[in-house]
Amino acid sequence: MVRGMATFPPVSPELLQRYDVPAPRYTSYPTAPSWNTEIGPAEYAAALKRAATRPDAPLSLYVHIPFCSERCGFCACNVVITRSREKADKYLGIVAREMDAVQEHLGARKTVSQIHWGGGTPTFLDERQIETLWNAITRRFTLAPGAEVAIEVDPVVTTRGQIDLLRKLGFNRMSLGVQDLDPTVQQAIDRVQSVEETRATLEHARALGFSGINFDLIYGLPFQTRETWARTLAQVLEMRPDRLAVYSFAHVPDVRPNQRRLPINGIPQGAEKLALFRMAWEAFMNAGYQQIGMDHFAAPTDELAQAQSRRALGRNFQGYTVQSANEVVAFGTSAISDIGGIYAQNPHSLPHYQDAVAAGNLAVDRGIRLSEDDVLRRGIISQLMCNFYVDLSAVPGLDAEFARLADLEKEGFLTLRGRTIELTPLGRIFVRNVATVFDAHLPQQAPRFSRAV
Ligand SMILES: C[S@@+](CC[C@H](N)C(=O)[O-])C[C@H]1O[C@@H](n2cnc3c(N)ncnc32)[C@H](O)[C@@H]1O
């Protein structure tokens, strides 16, 4: 049998208008606008103590490295622009102190099945600093066999020596910031990165044994047209990364002043922006990738795609994962722990974070305690986001939610069989909108999310 071409489900202008509204990305539930300052160092310490009562359960460990040597024009992340090595040295010393403070409460709970270094740009750290941070972690925590050890890299600033060292230390997953390969787009976003640099980083990492190598791309950037984007997609597919994230450009110049220098008239909007996503979707699906979540794709041989086929894909703050750890302990500025029944976030500000830890305290300044209802809804939303499916046969009630789902079934977003919900290809594009049905906090939140598509 010859398989047909995958075509993007038709989205009428009316449907797009109804559903391309601000909606959370659901990297957490409850989402950040519901967090508050009631969670501080004392609550975090108590949560760590609760977590310590399960000494054998593996943890996921995140370290945030906020530094970048330059500010890219598109970037909406929490970063510190500097060229100072000393700043990073000081930061690494503070992160190690934070690990000590956390371990005081975690006690014998030391096994980690996932490590993730995110940023900023983790490869802002030079080789000596990479080893320092690695040693700080492995002196305090024990790596489980088969652990997933991942890092985000910017190919422009990452050397072969750094990649060799990372692999030698035990890193085995890598995510490359690519965004777009067209020179005009790259100039507009102040992120000039040749195809050769990207290819060389990918091929070197792959030759050393890194797997699950991901490219981050963004659609909706200034001066992206269907022609330029088609070329970028073809070049990306020629390199065949194992995973692809295709993010909707979050244009938030009010909160990110660096975005104010973008050429506003060149930014694709509405149907034109959706057309760019459609092109990526069709290119990746027809090249054999599987859709993992709304804007992520993985090769069928990749562990994420295989887990999704078994409806066993999971997700945490670091992204999609097959690792069993369901609690995250996180270090550094803005880092979010998900442990002992709470979300706990460190301050965004580098001085606030450093001062708190230097004074011998935990630095957490906001978060939320999850109720039983939150935990139930978080599980449902996670199933929808990861596996496009959830079976609620064992969950009573939710009558109002099922009534709303019946409406979404009429829109063609999902199929209801008894109390199982399965998203259609169209519903997978609008999965954030479907997830909002189960979000009990949304009605009380002031809208401040990016658009759903
Ligand atoms: C912290 S960065 C990755 C590491 C590294 N600094 C780099 O730029 O290659 C994480 C990712 O967030 C995404 N990102 C950043 N700003 C964004 C925005 N305004 N809209 C959508 N995605 C964005 C990019 O795809 C980027 O690769």
The ligand as an SDF file (V2000), in Angstrom:
LIG
                    3D

 27 29  0  0  0  0  0  0  0  0999 V2000
   17.3510   29.6380   26.0530 C   0  0  0  0  0  0  0  0  0  0  0  0
   17.1800   29.3730   24.3880 S   0  0  0  0  0  0  0  0  0  0  0  0
   18.3210   28.1330   23.8340 C   0  0  0  0  0  0  0  0  0  0  0  0
   19.7890   28.1740   24.0110 C   0  0  0  0  0  0  0  0  0  0  0  0
   20.6600   29.2030   23.3320 C   0  0  0  0  0  0  0  0  0  0  0  0
   20.6620   30.4180   24.1040 N   0  0  0  0  0  0  0  0  0  0  0  0
   20.3380   29.5180   21.9020 C   0  0  0  0  0  0  0  0  0  0  0  0
   19.8210   30.5970   21.6660 O   0  0  0  0  0  0  0  0  0  0  0  0
   20.6580   28.7290   21.0320 O   0  0  0  0  0  0  0  0  0  0  0  0
   15.7570   28.3820   24.3120 C   0  0  0  0  0  0  0  0  0  0  0  0
   14.8860   28.4850   23.0870 C   0  0  0  0  0  0  0  0  0  0  0  0
   13.7850   29.3230   23.3540 O   0  0  0  0  0  0  0  0  0  0  0  0
   13.2070   29.6970   22.1240 C   0  0  0  0  0  0  0  0  0  0  0  0
   12.7940   31.1010   22.1970 N   0  0  0  0  0  0  0  0  0  0  0  0
   13.4780   32.1360   22.7210 C   0  0  0  0  0  0  0  0  0  0  0  0
   12.7910   33.2850   22.5560 N   0  0  0  0  0  0  0  0  0  0  0  0
   11.6360   32.9760   21.9090 C   0  0  0  0  0  0  0  0  0  0  0  0
   10.5090   33.7180   21.4500 C   0  0  0  0  0  0  0  0  0  0  0  0
   10.4500   35.0420   21.5930 N   0  0  0  0  0  0  0  0  0  0  0  0
    9.4950   33.0530   20.8500 N   0  0  0  0  0  0  0  0  0  0  0  0
    9.5480   31.7170   20.6850 C   0  0  0  0  0  0  0  0  0  0  0  0
   10.5990   30.9630   21.0750 N   0  0  0  0  0  0  0  0  0  0  0  0
   11.6280   31.5700   21.6850 C   0  0  0  0  0  0  0  0  0  0  0  0
   14.2710   29.5170   21.0510 C   0  0  0  0  0  0  0  0  0  0  0  0
   13.8540   28.5630   20.1070 O   0  0  0  0  0  0  0  0  0  0  0  0
   15.4880   29.0690   21.8380 C   0  0  0  0  0  0  0  0  0  0  0  0
   16.2730   28.1390   21.1480 O   0  0  0  0  0  0  0  0  0  0  0  0
  1  2  1  0
  2  3  1  0
  2 10  1  0
  3  4  1  0
  4  5  1  0
  5  6  1  0
  5  7  1  0
  7  8  2  0
  7  9  1  0
 10 11  1  0
 11 12  1  0
 11 26  1  0
 12 13  1  0
 13 14  1  0
 13 24  1  0
 14 15  1  0
 14 23  1  0
 15 16  2  0
 16 17  1  0
 17 18  1  0
 17 23  2  0
 18 19  1  0
 18 20  2  0
 20 21  1  0
 21 22  2  0
 22 23  1  0
 24 25  1  0
 24 26  1  0
 26 27  1  0
M  CHG  2   2   1   9  -1
M  END
$$$$
